[in-house]
Amino acid sequence: MTIDSQQIMLNFLRSDLNQLRAYTPHPGGSDGEPVSAIIDRLDTNESPYDLPSEIKQKLAFSFEETIESNRYPDGGHTTLKQSISEYVNEAGANINAANISIGNGSDELIRSILIATCVGGEGSVLVANPTFSMYGILAQTLGVPVITVGRNESNFEIDLQAAQQAIETSQNVPVRVVFVVHPNSPTANALSQNEINWLKNLPQNILIVIDEAYFEFSQTTLVKELPQHPNWIILRTFSKAFRLAAHRIGYAISSPEIITVLEKVRLPYNLPSFTQIAAQVCLSNRQFLLSVIPEIINQKNQLISELSQMPKLQIWPSNANFIYLRIKNTENQEESLTKLTAELKKQGTLVRHTGGGIRLTVGTPEENTRTLQRLQQILDTIF
Ligand SMILES: *Cc1c(COP(=O)(O)O)cnc(C)c1O
């Protein structure tokens, strides 16, 4: 039996979902263009390195020997919360398991935050574009209004005046949550002192979410500020520096009161047993796994210096493992970026065209070299 959705009147669905554009997942969408055999996936900001085989063997062993597939996973995440808090405290914080909630990726935590604050017409969220698109997408799926402000075009600092005004004038559906990324995606800038001061001075009846997905690359965190700000949540993920994107695990750090609510609204068995073990094993081996970060940062600096020598590109500094760039002197930036993205894809490099620019993830040295050559050639022949 085939079901033709064209013929079904889907009028039991919420009408606002018609307008919603889904997140385009990795790899690079499905526009039907042929792709070269070598694919350098520099579009989703993961680590370019898979887990080493010693660690995969440990995981395979625990899958065989310790996981009971017929049993539900640990729904309390007690041990893992303990290990995560020890890791977080290495950056000078003083938190414990009661300050942590673990999600099926930080995406799940973002959704839990929205459920706990805004759903049912109670509040709206504020974001500064360009930024991580999931805040807006998840808010829309829950019928939560999204208020957007812009950023300074030279350093991508949030337009704080507009943000302040948006908060002060949002009376019908008050702003309940502000989402910021530290450093921001796709523009790679860490929060400035100005922005941090603004966040510190926001009223306590607004929840501030500081997404530190790239903490291991930026080595800058606001975690020590949490005791002074019970209305702040810091989000982190295992999807980037910890090389566990396939396993879906992220965590929130906040006051015990906020954590209790996030725990209330999450699904009881949100983290598969294998995911919990993978996170535990990676935390135990963190020194080894994170030891490639200086190399990735070196590669980034080298990429930035090479890209700076391409006169047709405009590039920005980066506090993360990716670089944001645009094309100079073009009449139609969006069209040129679309073209550049498509040409790179044809030659075998995937990048993300988003937020008015291209976001290029730092890959392995080989991937970076190939990508630079492809870029140079495309810029020379097409632009
Ligand atoms: C990649 C990324 C995440 C990670 O999301 P997961 O659901 O944990 O994979 C979160 N926030 C930002 C800003 C990101 O770029």
The ligand as an SDF file (V2000), in Angstrom:
LIG
                    3D

 15 15  0  0  0  0  0  0  0  0999 V2000
   27.1340   21.3590   17.4460 C   0  0  0  0  0  0  0  0  0  0  0  0
   26.4190   22.2430   18.3960 C   0  0  0  0  0  0  0  0  0  0  0  0
   25.6970   21.6930   19.4520 C   0  0  0  0  0  0  0  0  0  0  0  0
   25.6800   20.2120   19.6630 C   0  0  0  0  0  0  0  0  0  0  0  0
   24.4130   19.6840   19.6460 O   0  0  0  0  0  0  0  0  0  0  0  0
   24.2290   18.1400   20.0290 P   0  0  0  0  0  0  0  0  0  0  0  0
   22.7650   17.9910   20.0040 O   0  0  0  0  0  0  0  0  0  0  0  0
   24.8230   17.9760   21.4060 O   0  0  0  0  0  0  0  0  0  0  0  0
   24.9620   17.3270   19.0050 O   0  0  0  0  0  0  0  0  0  0  0  0
   25.0540   22.5460   20.3190 C   0  0  0  0  0  0  0  0  0  0  0  0
   25.1200   23.8820   20.1580 N   0  0  0  0  0  0  0  0  0  0  0  0
   25.8320   24.4400   19.1650 C   0  0  0  0  0  0  0  0  0  0  0  0
   25.9070   25.9070   19.0480 C   0  0  0  0  0  0  0  0  0  0  0  0
   26.4830   23.6340   18.2530 C   0  0  0  0  0  0  0  0  0  0  0  0
   27.1590   24.1900   17.2440 O   0  0  0  0  0  0  0  0  0  0  0  0
  1  2  1  0
  2  3  1  0
  2 14  2  0
  3  4  1  0
  3 10  2  0
  4  5  1  0
  5  6  1  0
  6  7  2  0
  6  8  1  0
  6  9  1  0
 10 11  1  0
 11 12  2  0
 12 13  1  0
 12 14  1  0
 14 15  1  0
M  END
$$$$
